[in-house]
Amino acid sequence: QNTGNPYDLAISGSGFFAVRSGSAIYYTRNGQFHTDADGALATVNGMVLQSDGGDVTVGATRRDGVSSGSDDFKVLSDGTVLEAGQPIARLTICDFADPSALKPVGDSAFSAQGSDAQDVSNPQIRQGMLETSNVSTADEMISMMASLRSARAGQHLRQVYDDLMGRALSAFGQT
């Protein structure tokens, strides 16, 4: 979904954004970021987006002393972060051999306890976009209603069969 917000990022294909909360690293597909008071890109609950060099900081004085406006912030499709046309970082996009091993920690974030994160070699990042659900509510509602009708028909068929079997047993029992 196109949002036009330069801080919204979507991953096309597999992979997770690496985010930091305290000293712990978590993984998320939620690419709705904003800048915090220090200029770091953060999720709505304060987890800071990570790059190959640590926190992704834009539009403020960074650790290297460079200060620039957030208007010059751009993310290339390979995850390279540009500010004022200069590369400042490359987003850490990770994937897992077994994504089912990830443990949810809330707010669309996962921990990788016992699972090794592997860098995605050629990520496809879309700036100004957010990943949306691939589920159509209307289609799922129609499917659920069809399943419910099918279950009711099956239940009715079973009742008719039970009644017929009961009559047959009664008829055989009387003879």
NORGI-V568047 format. One record per pair of residues at least 12 apart in sequence whose C-alpha atoms are under 7 Angstrom apart, sorted by the first residue. I is the first residue (numbers start at 0). J is the second residue. D is the distance in whole Angstrom. If there is no record, write none. Layout:
BEGIN
i-><I	I>
j-><J	J>
d-><D	D>
END
This chain:
BEGIN
i-><0	0	0	0	1	1	1	2	2	2	3	3	4	5	5	6	6	6	6	7	7	7	7	7	7	7	8	8	8	8	8	8	8	8	9	9	9	9	9	9	9	10	10	10	11	11	13	14	14	14	14	15	15	15	15	15	16	16	16	16	17	17	17	17	17	18	18	18	18	19	19	19	19	20	20	25	25	25	26	26	26	27	27	27	29	30	31	37	38	38	38	38	39	39	39	39	40	40	49	49	50	50	50	50	51	51	51	51	52	57	57	71	74	75	76	76	76	77	77	77	77	78	78	78	92	92	92	93	93	93	93	94	94	94	94	95	95	95	100>
j-><128	129	130	131	127	128	129	127	128	129	127	128	127	126	127	31	32	33	127	30	31	32	126	127	128	129	30	31	124	125	126	127	128	129	30	124	125	126	128	129	130	123	124	125	123	124	94	92	93	94	119	27	28	92	93	94	28	91	92	93	48	49	91	92	93	46	47	48	49	46	47	48	49	46	47	108	109	110	108	109	110	107	108	109	107	129	129	59	56	57	58	59	54	55	56	57	55	56	90	91	88	89	90	91	88	89	90	91	88	69	72	83	126	124	123	124	125	121	122	123	124	90	122	124	118	119	122	116	117	118	119	116	117	118	119	115	116	117	114>
d-><5	5	6	6	6	4	7	5	5	7	5	7	5	6	5	7	5	6	7	6	5	6	6	5	6	6	5	6	7	6	5	6	5	6	6	6	5	7	6	5	5	6	5	6	5	6	7	6	5	5	7	5	5	5	5	6	6	6	5	7	6	5	6	6	7	6	5	4	5	5	5	7	7	5	7	6	6	5	5	5	6	6	5	6	6	6	7	7	5	5	6	5	7	6	4	6	6	6	6	6	6	5	4	5	6	6	6	6	7	6	7	5	6	7	5	4	6	6	5	6	6	5	7	6	6	6	7	6	5	4	5	6	5	6	6	7	5	6	6>
END
